[in-house]
Amino acid sequence: MRLRRSRCLTCYWHDGAFVVHPHPHGAPTELHPAAAEILAAFEDWTTPGEAAARLGHLTPDTVDEAVATLVRSGALLARGGAAARRDEEIADRWGAWMPEASFFHYATQDLYDSPPAGDPPGDDEAGAPAPLPPLFTGHPDAPRLLLPRGPAGLGAPFERVLYDRRTHRDFTGEPVPVETLASLLATVFGPVDFIDCGRGALYRRTSPQGGSRQEIDAYVGVLGVSGLSPGWYHYDGLQHALELLSEGLTPEEAAHLCADQAWAARPAFLVVLAARLERMSVKYPTPRAYRVCLLDAGHLGQTFALTATALGLGPSQTGAFRDSAIAGRCGLDGTGHTPLYVLAAGHPAPEPRDAPPQAGIPAFGSTTLLAR
Ligand SMILES: Cc1cc2nc3c(=O)[nH]c(=O)nc-3n(C[C@H](O)[C@H](O)[C@H](O)COP(=O)(O)O)c2cc1C
């Protein structure tokens, strides 16, 4: 029988044990780290005998025993089998996204088919509920600006807002009034109401958020807002205040932080969505909950875009940014408090450069409309 190492395989240490984790077909299996060397001998279709000959310092029995375990775990696949075909197909489809993205995706899927045994989520070893982390992030020593609380000015018809929303990459450069920024921040990130979760209060926003954990904080990079000097601020939703974290932000730095995208120099402000993981993980101690953090960021991004549009601003967003540099500017530790998404807005240029033209017949002519 010829065997090959699964292409969809990640090995790591967890709780002091070496784990071989083939995905999605196999189970995470704790093994001696020597398993890595044995797996290396199965780079291409190989018989256990050929592998044993290559691994001369190990006895054939040791290799046979390890091979049996690795086959059971799904780390070694038999030639011609359905599992090997699927493994190749997954490696092909996920291509350059492997191993990081495919591992996260598959290692956190089908979780509810076999729920982990043990204590209910959020309970400590003694069975006592873990204490709730603080609901809001605060920088009590930072200089702060309590923001105005005038009418938000969100009366634009919903249908118009929905269809007018576009990603803007060109802006007039005219400063955005601080009142407009304040309305946007309060509407998207401020608390709407507080609910009793049975162990304390949680708050809700205008966006749905997994478990109402509100693990995402907003950091504002001000470039051109009247009444605010350029710099990085944290939006404190509890006080409706901006806390100054670091002074100064130039258009060049904004573009640099957004992975050298030229348009990012032009908005009036950036908003960094940063997850405080503990607020989510204390309730959901499963890696799948990280998916929820990303989904939550998406919801906030959409509410931001619609609210900015309703306020007459042009919204933008980017998944391409310099994570560590942004974390540094926002005073985030980059470990338990880490940036996920960067939003931006400003007064939209009436005739934007770089706006894509509408597709005409030539574009449709070179487009496959339907997947078979
Ligand atoms: C999660 C996400 C990430 C994005 N990242 C970028 C980006 O890095 N650079 C950019 O210019 N646009 C980015 N965009 C904007 C998209 O290109 C834009 O939404 C798309 O072209 C559709 O246009 P519309 O938003 O006007 O409907 C991003 C959009 C989303 C939702």
The ligand as a Tripos MOL2 file, in Angstrom:
@<TRIPOS>MOLECULE
LIG
   31    33     1     0     0
SMALL
NO_CHARGES

@<TRIPOS>ATOM
      1 C1        -13.9650   43.4770    3.6610 C.3       1 LIG1
      2 C2        -13.6560   44.4640    2.5610 C.ar      1 LIG1
      3 C3        -12.3500   44.7820    2.2920 C.ar      1 LIG1
      4 C4        -12.0460   45.7120    1.2980 C.ar      1 LIG1
      5 N1        -10.7520   46.0440    1.0890 N.ar      1 LIG1
      6 C5        -10.4620   46.9980    0.1820 C.ar      1 LIG1
      7 C6         -9.1160   47.4130   -0.0140 C.ar      1 LIG1
      8 O1         -8.1910   46.9290    0.6170 O.2       1 LIG1
      9 N2         -8.8900   48.3960   -0.9200 N.ar      1 LIG1
     10 C7         -9.8890   48.9720   -1.6460 C.ar      1 LIG1
     11 O2         -9.6100   49.8580   -2.4460 O.2       1 LIG1
     12 N3        -11.1790   48.5710   -1.4910 N.ar      1 LIG1
     13 C8        -11.4810   47.6110   -0.5980 C.ar      1 LIG1
     14 N4        -12.7860   47.2300   -0.4140 N.ar      1 LIG1
     15 C9        -13.8440   47.8690   -1.2160 C.3       1 LIG1
     16 C10       -14.3350   46.9710   -2.3430 C.3       1 LIG1
     17 O3        -13.4080   46.9670   -3.3790 O.3       1 LIG1
     18 C11       -15.6950   47.4810   -2.7970 C.3       1 LIG1
     19 O4        -16.6130   47.2680   -1.7460 O.3       1 LIG1
     20 C12       -16.1670   46.7620   -4.0470 C.3       1 LIG1
     21 O5        -15.3970   47.1270   -5.1450 O.3       1 LIG1
     22 C13       -17.6330   47.0120   -4.3580 C.3       1 LIG1
     23 O6        -17.8840   48.3920   -4.5010 O.3       1 LIG1
     24 P1        -18.9620   49.1600   -3.6120 P.3       1 LIG1
     25 O7        -18.4940   49.0790   -2.1860 O.co2     1 LIG1
     26 O8        -18.9600   50.5630   -4.1320 O.co2     1 LIG1
     27 O9        -20.2740   48.4600   -3.7810 O.co2     1 LIG1
     28 C14       -13.1010   46.3110    0.5490 C.ar      1 LIG1
     29 C15       -14.4240   45.9670    0.8310 C.ar      1 LIG1
     30 C16       -14.7040   45.0760    1.8330 C.ar      1 LIG1
     31 C17       -16.1520   44.7480    2.1440 C.3       1 LIG1
@<TRIPOS>BOND
     1     1     2 1
     2     2     3 ar
     3     2    30 ar
     4     3     4 ar
     5     4     5 ar
     6     4    28 ar
     7     5     6 ar
     8     6     7 ar
     9     6    13 1
    10     7     8 2
    11     7     9 ar
    12     9    10 ar
    13    10    11 2
    14    10    12 ar
    15    12    13 ar
    16    13    14 ar
    17    14    15 1
    18    14    28 ar
    19    15    16 1
    20    16    17 1
    21    16    18 1
    22    18    19 1
    23    18    20 1
    24    20    21 1
    25    20    22 1
    26    22    23 1
    27    23    24 1
    28    24    25 2
    29    24    26 1
    30    24    27 1
    31    28    29 ar
    32    29    30 ar
    33    30    31 1
@<TRIPOS>SUBSTRUCTURE
     1 LIG1         1 GROUP 0 **** ****
